[in-house]
Amino acid sequence: MKDLIKQYETAKKQATQFMQNGQLNAYFEALLRMNNYKRLMNAIISN
């Protein structure tokens, strides 16, 4: 669970950095990774 949280936070930081740099494709990919980690964390919590 701690690893997922770290990966989520890393993707979040990357997403904000990509958005500030105007790299939209990388920004959207980072958002997709954030969504994936969020779903995995919710699945772990619910079990």
Buried (B, 14 or more C-beta within 10 A) or exposed (E): EEEBEEBBEBBBEBBEEBBEEEBEEBBEBBBEBBEBBEEBBEEEEEE
